[in-house]
Amino acid sequence: MVKMKKETIETYRSAFGKFTFATIVLMVATLALSQHFLLGDMIGAILTVAASVLILSVIYFSINYKIDGHSLEILSLFSKKEIDVFQISSLCWVQSFYSQPNVYSFSEMRLRVVYGYGQHIDISPKNSQEFIESLLAINPMIQLQKEAIMQE
């Protein structure tokens, strides 16, 4: 009788950067205050804040990074991306305030995962050091850039 080794599935939440949080608060406050002062609509301002918080919370809580066997799954509300961990060539930290199509992050400090033939995706796992160690346990050939070690 052959015993199969049970693979563990590790799930990591997305980090939430301070700059990103401040930007979102400023945008929502501007919308609410302009609605209140320009249109004189206090109820509309409250509903604007409530709807914004609800939508952003749903988007934020939908972002997960899952390591399942030798597969890295990046899940968000609108998409799912799967990367073979053995295709990952390097990891490095990138600080950016811009959002791009290949960014699955609510933080300005992102971990760039380079895989395949020069493709990359930017993510921001909350327990980043543990996340990196999990990937290295599967594929020790992943190169870490000097900036890849981040103090949390």
N, C-alpha and C positions, 0 to 999 in steps of 0.2 A: 504494500500500500504506500503510495506516494503522498506526502503531506505538502500541500501548497502553502507557500509563505503568504500570509495575509498582508497586502499592501496597505499602507496607511495613507489616508487622504488628509492633507493639511490645508486649512483655509486661513487666509490672511485678509484682514480688512484694509481698506485704503486709509492712509494718513490724511489729516486735514491740516494744511499749512496755515500759519498765522496771517500771512499776507493775503492768502486766498479768502480766509474768513473775513478779514477787514474789508476787502474789496466787495465781497458779497453784501456785508452789512451796509456799507456806504451806498451801494446801488439800490438796495431795497429801501433804505431810509430816504434816499433822494426821490424815488418813485412815490413813496407814501406821503412825504412832505409836500411834493409838488401837487399831488392830487388834493391834499387837504387845503393848502393855501391858494392854489390857482383856481381850483374848482369849488372850494368850500365844502368838500365832501368828506367828512370824517369817517363815515361808515365805509365808503369806498377805499379810504386810506388803510383802514384796519383790515379789510378784505384783501387788499393788495399785499400787505405784509403776511397775512395768514396763508394766502395762496403761494406766495414766493417761498416761504419757509417749508410748506408742504412739498412743493415740486422739488426744491433743492434737497430736501431730506430723502425723498424717494430716490433721486438720482445718486446721492452720496451712499446711501445704504445698499444700493444695488451693485456697487463696485466691489468685487472680491477677486482675490488671486488664489487659485487652488492648485496645489501640487498633488497630482494623482498618478502614482506609479512613476513613469518617466515623461509625464505630460504636464505642462504648465498651462492652466486654463485661466484666461482673463475674462471675467464676466462683468457685464454692465447692463443697464436697463435696456439698451438698444442693440447690443451685440455680444457675441461670444467669440473669443479668439483662442486658438489652441496652438501651442508651440511644443515641439519635442525637445525635452531638456538636453538631449544629446546634440541638438542643432545649435544650442547656445554657445557662442564663442567667447563673449566677454560681458562684463558688467561694469558700469561706471556711473558716478553721480553727475547729474546735470541740474543746474539751477536755472529755471526759466519761468517767466511770468505769462508766457503765451500758451495758448492751447492749440493743438494740432490734431489732425485726424488719428494719429497713432499715439495719443496721450490718453491714458486711463488713470487719471490722478486728480485729486482735489488738493494737491500740495505743489508748492513752487520748487521744492527739493525732490527730484525724481531719480529713480534708478533706471538707467537706460539698459535694456536687455538687447544685445546685438546677437542676431541669429541668422541662420541660412547664409545667403550670399550678400551680406551687407545690409540686411533689413534690420530695423530696430523698432522697439516699442518702449514708451516711457510709462513707468508705474510708480506707485509710492506705497509699498506695504508698511503697515504700522510697526510691526516687529521686524524691521529691515535686516538686522544682523542675523536673526534666527531664520529669516527667509533665505538669505544668501547661503547660510550654512546648509539648509535643506537642499538647495540646488547643487551645492558642491558635493554633498553626500551622494547624490545621484550621478553627477558628472564632474569629477575632480579636474577635468581638463579646462574648465571655464577659467578664463583669465580675469583677474580683478585689477582694475586700474588703481593707481595709488590713492585716488580720492574715493575709492569704493568702500573704505572703512570709515564709517560715519559714527560720531559720538552722539548718542541719543539722550 
